[in-house]
Amino acid sequence: MSATFNALTVDVEDWFHILEVEGPPMETWPALPARVEASTERLLDVLSGRAVRATFFVLGWIAERHPQLVRRIADAGHEIATHGHSHALVHRMTPEEFRRDLRSSLRVLEPLYGRKILGHRAAGFSLTRESLWAFDVMADEGLLYDASVCPAPHGHGGFPGFPLHSHPRTLAGGRVLWEFPVSCLQLGPWRLPFSGGGYLRLLPYPLIAGQIRRFNRAGHPAIVYLHPREVDPSHPRLKMPLVRRLKSYVNLSTTLPKLQRLLTHFRFKALDQFLP
């Protein structure tokens, strides 16, 4: 087992919260069958059996409709962070819209969590070079870290050239906000995420484990992320192009076995435990 800790994170959203596809509009979401509670409970059971603490980035919209789920996550000892409220892409919002969305999520989450929310992850890792203003907004709202940057080309934005590893960012006025970017392998000039979502399901386990060890040997944590729908292979499907369908739905049955192998071979903790 690796001696270095890595970060385990879960983006708590439902099966219909898939970005930029022919999905149901937001006003119809309340009428759709909810599956997020059962699938999140499945993850909580796995983590409880391994005594692992993780960070759960909870969508404000989910917290409004499933407050008992947020309390269950918190009661199990995990960190609650915000995934925004409406699952909107940051680079398609104005700073004012982003601030309103962030505040809406914090107003719902903090009373349920019973403490200050410290971290944020944007929908689709959509913080880009053009939306760096979001760091200042997050600091204004009292957050201490973010986990929204994919330092590689990405379907919902991407920020090639961004630092590969977690680091503090100094903002206006000397404020500091930590960034925990998506973990990517470097192949010459190319970068590819390897430890979450569709990449976790589609890439072979030896490659994923090897890259985590590479991060750890260099003294860096890898950031592993998944969604509750990825441990629910029978959830309903949305219409989408073939490539997106592949990334969204192929190998769903492998998510839990891969997670259990990772929990066996590596040490994990929540993101707030990496803060100085």
C-alpha positions as CSV (number, residue, x, y, z in Angstrom):
1,M,0.0,0.0,0.0
2,S,1.2,3.5,-0.9
3,A,2.4,5.6,2.1
4,T,1.2,8.8,0.4
5,F,-2.4,9.8,0.8
6,N,-4.5,10.5,-2.2
7,A,-7.9,12.3,-2.4
8,L,-11.2,10.5,-2.9
9,T,-14.0,12.7,-4.1
10,V,-17.6,12.1,-5.1
11,D,-19.7,14.5,-7.2
12,V,-23.2,14.0,-5.8
13,E,-25.7,14.5,-8.7
14,D,-28.3,12.3,-10.3
15,W,-28.4,10.2,-13.5
16,F,-29.9,13.1,-15.5
17,H,-27.2,15.6,-14.6
18,I,-25.0,14.9,-17.7
19,L,-23.8,18.0,-19.4
20,E,-24.3,19.2,-23.0
21,V,-26.5,16.3,-24.2
22,E,-30.1,16.1,-25.2
23,G,-31.2,15.8,-21.6
24,P,-34.4,16.9,-19.7
25,P,-34.5,20.7,-19.0
26,M,-34.1,21.8,-15.4
27,E,-37.8,22.5,-14.9
28,T,-38.6,18.9,-15.5
29,W,-36.0,17.4,-13.1
30,P,-38.3,17.2,-10.0
31,A,-40.6,14.9,-11.9
32,L,-37.9,12.4,-12.9
33,P,-37.2,9.3,-10.8
34,A,-34.5,10.0,-8.3
35,R,-31.8,7.4,-7.8
36,V,-29.1,9.4,-6.1
37,E,-29.8,8.4,-2.6
38,A,-29.5,4.6,-3.2
39,S,-26.4,4.9,-5.2
40,T,-24.7,7.3,-2.8
41,E,-25.6,5.0,0.1
42,R,-23.8,2.2,-1.8
43,L,-20.7,4.3,-1.9
44,L,-21.0,5.2,1.8
45,D,-21.3,1.5,2.7
46,V,-18.1,0.8,0.8
47,L,-16.2,3.6,2.4
48,S,-17.5,2.7,5.9
49,G,-16.1,-0.8,5.4
50,R,-12.7,0.6,4.6
51,A,-12.7,3.4,7.2
52,V,-12.0,5.9,4.4
53,R,-13.1,9.6,4.7
54,A,-13.9,11.3,1.4
55,T,-15.1,14.7,0.0
56,F,-18.6,14.7,-1.3
57,F,-19.2,17.7,-3.7
58,V,-23.0,18.0,-3.4
59,L,-25.2,19.8,-5.9
60,G,-27.3,22.4,-4.2
61,W,-30.3,21.3,-6.2
62,I,-29.8,17.7,-4.8
63,A,-29.4,19.0,-1.2
64,E,-32.7,20.9,-1.5
65,R,-34.6,17.7,-2.4
66,H,-32.6,15.2,-0.4
67,P,-31.5,16.9,2.8
68,Q,-31.4,13.6,4.7
69,L,-28.8,12.4,2.3
70,V,-26.5,15.3,3.0
71,R,-27.0,14.7,6.8
72,R,-26.2,11.0,6.2
73,I,-22.9,11.9,4.5
74,A,-21.9,14.3,7.2
75,D,-22.9,11.9,10.0
76,A,-20.7,9.3,8.4
77,G,-17.8,11.7,8.9
78,H,-17.2,12.8,5.4
79,E,-16.5,16.3,4.2
80,I,-19.3,18.1,2.4
81,A,-18.3,20.6,-0.3
82,T,-20.3,22.4,-3.0
83,H,-20.8,21.3,-6.6
84,G,-22.7,24.6,-7.3
85,H,-26.4,24.8,-7.3
86,S,-27.8,24.3,-10.8
87,H,-25.0,22.2,-12.5
88,A,-24.1,25.0,-14.9
89,L,-20.8,25.4,-16.6
90,V,-18.6,28.2,-15.1
91,H,-17.2,29.5,-18.3
92,R,-20.8,30.1,-19.6
93,M,-21.7,32.2,-16.5
94,T,-21.0,35.8,-15.7
95,P,-19.2,36.5,-12.4
96,E,-22.5,37.7,-11.0
97,E,-24.3,34.5,-12.1
98,F,-21.6,32.3,-10.7
99,R,-21.7,34.2,-7.4
100,R,-25.5,33.7,-7.1
101,D,-25.3,30.1,-8.0
102,L,-22.5,29.5,-5.5
103,R,-24.3,31.4,-2.7
104,S,-27.5,29.4,-3.4
105,S,-25.7,26.1,-2.9
106,L,-24.0,27.4,0.3
107,R,-27.3,28.5,1.8
108,V,-28.7,25.0,1.4
109,L,-25.6,23.0,2.3
110,E,-24.1,24.7,5.3
111,P,-27.1,24.3,7.6
112,L,-27.3,20.6,6.7
113,Y,-23.6,20.1,7.2
114,G,-23.5,22.1,10.4
115,R,-20.3,23.9,9.6
116,K,-18.6,26.1,7.1
117,I,-18.2,24.7,3.5
118,L,-14.5,25.0,2.5
119,G,-14.4,23.6,-1.0
120,H,-16.0,23.8,-4.5
121,R,-16.0,21.8,-7.7
122,A,-17.6,23.2,-10.8
123,A,-19.8,21.1,-13.1
124,G,-17.8,19.4,-15.7
125,F,-14.5,20.8,-14.4
126,S,-15.4,24.0,-16.3
127,L,-13.1,26.5,-14.8
128,T,-11.0,27.7,-17.8
129,R,-8.4,30.3,-18.6
130,E,-11.2,32.7,-19.5
131,S,-13.0,32.2,-16.1
132,L,-10.1,32.8,-13.7
133,W,-12.2,35.4,-12.1
134,A,-14.0,32.5,-10.4
135,F,-11.1,32.1,-8.0
136,D,-11.7,35.6,-6.6
137,V,-15.5,35.0,-6.3
138,M,-14.8,31.8,-4.3
139,A,-12.4,33.5,-2.0
140,D,-14.9,36.4,-1.5
141,E,-17.5,33.8,-0.4
142,G,-15.1,32.3,2.2
143,L,-14.0,29.1,0.4
144,L,-10.5,27.8,1.0
145,Y,-10.0,25.5,-2.0
146,D,-11.3,24.6,-5.4
147,A,-11.2,21.4,-7.5
148,S,-12.5,22.6,-10.8
149,V,-9.6,22.6,-13.3
150,C,-8.8,19.9,-15.8
151,P,-5.2,20.8,-16.9
152,A,-5.8,19.1,-20.3
153,P,-8.2,19.4,-23.2
154,H,-11.6,18.6,-22.0
155,G,-15.1,18.5,-23.4
156,H,-16.5,21.1,-21.0
157,G,-13.6,23.5,-21.1
158,G,-10.2,22.3,-20.1
159,F,-7.1,24.4,-19.2
160,P,-4.0,23.0,-21.0
161,G,-0.9,24.4,-19.4
162,F,-2.3,24.7,-16.0
163,P,-0.1,23.1,-13.2
164,L,-0.6,19.4,-12.9
165,H,-0.5,19.2,-9.1
166,S,-2.3,20.7,-6.2
167,H,-0.9,24.1,-5.2
168,P,-1.9,27.4,-3.5
169,R,-2.9,30.3,-5.7
170,T,-2.3,33.8,-4.4
171,L,-5.2,36.2,-5.2
172,A,-5.8,39.9,-5.0
173,G,-5.2,41.2,-1.5
174,G,-2.9,38.4,-0.6
175,R,-5.7,35.9,-0.2
176,V,-4.9,32.2,-0.9
177,L,-7.1,29.6,-2.5
178,W,-5.8,26.1,-3.0
179,E,-6.5,24.3,-6.3
180,F,-6.7,20.5,-6.6
181,P,-6.8,19.9,-10.4
182,V,-7.9,16.7,-12.1
183,S,-5.0,14.2,-12.1
184,C,-3.5,13.8,-15.6
185,L,-0.7,11.7,-17.1
186,Q,1.8,13.5,-19.2
187,L,2.8,11.9,-22.5
188,G,5.3,14.3,-24.1
189,P,3.3,17.4,-24.9
190,W,0.0,15.5,-24.3
191,R,-2.0,15.2,-21.1
192,L,-4.8,12.7,-20.3
193,P,-6.9,12.5,-17.2
194,F,-6.7,9.0,-15.7
195,S,-8.4,8.7,-12.3
196,G,-12.0,9.6,-12.5
197,G,-15.3,9.4,-14.3
198,G,-15.2,7.8,-17.7
199,Y,-11.4,7.6,-17.6
200,L,-11.5,5.5,-14.5
201,R,-14.0,3.1,-16.2
202,L,-12.4,2.9,-19.6
203,L,-8.7,2.8,-18.7
204,P,-7.1,-0.4,-17.5
205,Y,-6.5,-0.7,-13.8
206,P,-2.7,-1.2,-14.1
207,L,-2.3,2.0,-16.0
208,I,-4.4,3.9,-13.4
209,A,-2.5,2.4,-10.4
210,G,0.8,3.0,-12.1
211,Q,0.1,6.7,-12.6
212,I,-1.1,7.1,-9.0
213,R,2.2,5.6,-7.9
214,R,4.0,8.0,-10.1
215,F,2.2,10.9,-8.5
216,N,3.0,9.5,-5.1
217,R,6.7,8.9,-5.7
218,A,6.9,12.6,-6.6
219,G,5.2,13.5,-3.4
220,H,1.8,14.5,-4.9
221,P,-1.6,13.2,-4.2
222,A,-3.7,11.9,-7.0
223,I,-7.4,13.1,-7.1
224,V,-9.8,10.3,-7.7
225,Y,-13.4,11.3,-8.6
226,L,-16.6,9.4,-9.4
227,H,-20.4,10.0,-9.5
228,P,-23.2,8.0,-7.7
229,R,-24.7,7.0,-11.1
230,E,-21.4,5.2,-11.9
231,V,-22.2,2.6,-9.3
232,D,-25.8,2.2,-10.5
233,P,-25.4,0.3,-13.9
234,S,-29.2,0.0,-14.4
235,H,-30.0,3.8,-14.2
236,P,-31.9,5.3,-17.1
237,R,-30.0,6.4,-20.2
238,L,-30.1,9.8,-22.0
239,K,-29.9,10.3,-25.7
240,M,-26.4,11.3,-26.8
241,P,-23.8,10.9,-29.5
242,L,-21.9,7.6,-29.7
243,V,-18.7,9.0,-28.2
244,R,-20.4,10.6,-25.3
245,R,-22.5,7.4,-24.8
246,L,-19.3,5.4,-24.6
247,K,-17.8,7.8,-22.0
248,S,-20.9,8.0,-20.0
249,Y,-22.2,4.4,-19.9
250,V,-19.6,1.8,-20.9
251,N,-18.1,-0.3,-18.1
252,L,-20.4,1.0,-15.4
253,S,-20.2,-2.4,-13.8
254,T,-16.4,-2.0,-13.3
255,T,-16.6,1.2,-11.1
256,L,-17.2,-0.4,-7.7
257,P,-14.6,-3.2,-8.3
258,K,-12.0,-0.6,-9.4
259,L,-12.8,1.6,-6.4
260,Q,-12.4,-1.4,-4.1
261,R,-9.0,-2.2,-5.6
262,L,-7.9,1.4,-5.3
263,L,-8.9,1.4,-1.6
264,T,-6.9,-1.8,-1.1
265,H,-3.7,-0.5,-2.8
266,F,-3.7,3.1,-1.9
267,R,-4.5,5.4,1.1
268,F,-7.1,8.1,0.8
269,K,-8.5,11.0,2.7
270,A,-10.8,14.0,2.1
271,L,-9.5,17.2,0.5
272,D,-9.9,19.4,3.6
273,Q,-7.2,17.2,5.2
274,F,-4.7,18.4,2.7
275,L,-5.1,22.1,3.6
276,P,-2.3,23.6,5.7
